[in-house]
Amino acid sequence: MTETADNASRISQDRKAIDTLDARIIELLTQRSRVPSLIQKIRTDAGGPRTVFSREMEILARYREGLGECGAQIALILRRGDGALQPVAARPGGFAS
């Protein structure tokens, strides 16, 4: 099956939409990965625990409910809070753009 000009144009538009969504997702994940570290610092500086297990379970359940088992995997990655989702350029030894 060959692509018509209309199909090729539509595919190009849809690919641009995917690229835009990917950029937004990456930015949101980067922002999301920073916040737990800030909360953790505030909590531990005040003498509290490093992690609140009940909160961790709430987040895990929310992701699993929204996205299924892959959502649970995403939540586990996000909970690390160690900067693992920082852009490469922001990581020690990362590449500058």
C-alpha positions as CSV (number, residue, x, y, z in Angstrom):
1,M,0.0,0.0,0.0
2,T,1.4,3.4,-1.0
3,E,1.0,6.6,0.8
4,T,-1.0,9.3,-0.9
5,A,0.0,13.0,-0.5
6,D,-2.9,13.4,1.9
7,N,-1.8,10.4,4.0
8,A,1.8,11.6,4.1
9,S,0.7,15.1,5.2
10,R,-1.5,13.6,7.9
11,I,1.2,11.3,9.1
12,S,3.6,14.3,9.3
13,Q,1.1,16.3,11.3
14,D,0.5,13.4,13.7
15,R,4.2,12.9,14.2
16,K,4.6,16.6,15.0
17,A,1.8,16.2,17.5
18,I,3.6,13.2,19.1
19,D,6.8,15.2,19.3
20,T,5.0,18.1,21.0
21,L,3.4,15.7,23.5
22,D,6.7,14.0,24.2
23,A,8.4,17.3,24.9
24,R,5.6,18.2,27.3
25,I,5.7,14.8,29.0
26,I,9.5,15.1,29.4
27,E,9.2,18.6,30.9
28,L,6.4,17.5,33.3
29,L,8.4,14.4,34.4
30,T,11.4,16.5,35.0
31,Q,9.4,18.9,37.2
32,R,7.7,16.0,38.9
33,S,11.0,14.4,39.8
34,R,12.3,17.6,41.6
35,V,9.4,18.1,44.0
36,P,9.8,14.9,46.1
37,S,13.4,15.9,46.9
38,L,12.3,19.3,48.1
39,I,9.5,17.8,50.3
40,Q,11.9,15.2,51.6
41,K,14.5,17.8,52.6
42,I,11.9,19.9,54.4
43,R,10.6,16.9,56.2
44,T,14.0,15.5,57.3
45,D,15.2,19.0,58.3
46,A,12.3,19.2,60.7
47,G,13.2,15.8,62.1
48,G,10.6,13.9,60.3
49,P,10.9,10.6,58.4
50,R,12.6,10.5,55.0
51,T,9.5,8.8,53.5
52,V,5.8,8.6,54.4
53,F,4.8,5.1,53.4
54,S,1.0,5.8,53.3
55,R,1.6,8.7,50.8
56,E,3.8,6.5,48.7
57,M,1.0,3.9,48.5
58,E,-1.5,6.6,47.5
59,I,0.6,7.7,44.6
60,L,1.3,4.1,43.5
61,A,-2.4,3.3,43.6
62,R,-3.3,6.5,41.6
63,Y,-0.8,5.6,38.8
64,R,-1.9,2.0,38.8
65,E,-5.6,3.0,38.6
66,G,-4.9,5.5,35.8
67,L,-2.5,3.5,33.7
68,G,-2.6,-0.1,34.8
69,E,0.5,-2.0,35.8
70,C,2.8,0.2,33.7
71,G,1.5,3.1,35.7
72,A,2.7,1.4,38.8
73,Q,6.1,1.0,37.2
74,I,6.1,4.7,36.3
75,A,5.2,5.6,39.9
76,L,8.1,3.5,41.2
77,I,10.5,5.3,38.9
78,L,9.1,8.7,39.9
79,R,9.3,7.9,43.6
80,R,13.1,7.6,43.5
81,G,13.4,11.4,43.9
82,D,17.1,11.2,43.2
83,G,17.2,13.3,40.1
84,A,17.1,10.2,37.9
85,L,14.7,12.1,35.6
86,Q,16.8,15.2,35.2
87,P,17.7,16.2,31.7
88,V,21.0,14.6,30.7
89,A,22.7,18.1,30.6
90,A,21.7,18.7,34.3
91,R,23.2,15.4,35.6
92,P,26.8,15.2,36.7
93,G,28.8,14.1,33.7
94,G,25.9,14.9,31.4
95,F,26.2,16.6,28.0
96,A,25.6,20.3,27.7
97,S,23.5,21.4,24.7
